[in-house]
Amino acid sequence: MFKNKYRIVLDLNDKYEVQIKRWWFPGWFQCHKPGGGCWNASRTIEEAREFAAKHKRRFVVEEVK
């Protein structure tokens, strides 16, 4: 229930953009690159998927099972 959601959309330049919907805030927003950069357009959907996966786990130090 308290998980962020990600989606990949085509932007106006026909590139793939990763967007995030935070569990605590309505609406979709562009994901930001670590370090403050905000341009995350990818040429291929595979690159966009990789960016989303990295963004999703960027604060995870270790997964405990």
N, C-alpha and C positions, 0 to 999 in steps of 0.2 A: 504494500500500500504506500509506503514512504520511499518510493524509488523514482529517480529521474528517468525520463523517457527521451529517446533519441530518434531522430528521423533524418533522412537524406532527401533533399529536394533539388530540382534544377533551378539555378538562378537565371537572371536575365541574359547572362553571357554564355548560356548552355554549359555551365560547369556545375559540378555537384557540391552542394553546401550542406554541412552538418548542422542541425538545429537541436536544441535541448528544451525540454519542458520540465522545469523544476517541480518537485512534488508539492511545494509550498506556495507556488505562484502560477496563476493561469497564463496561458499564452506560450508561444514558441519563440525562442531567441537564437540568434547565431552563436555557435560555440566559439570561444576565444582560444587562441593558441596560448600555451604557457609563456609567460613573460610579457603578456599584455597585447600581443598582436591579435588582430581581429579578422584578418583575411584568411579564410579556411577553404576557399574554392579548390576543388580537385578536378583534374581532367578525366579521371576514370572513377567508376563507382567503387572499385577495389581500394583506391587510395582514400576515398571518403569513408569506407568501412573501417579501414585501418586507423584513420584519424579519430573516428568515433570511439573505437575500442581503447585507444590511448587516452582519450579525454575521460572516458568512463572510469578508468583505473588510475588516473594520475595522482590521486591522493592515497591510494592503497599502498601500504608498505609491505604487508605480508597477508596472505589469505590463510586463515586457520579453518581447518575442517574438523 
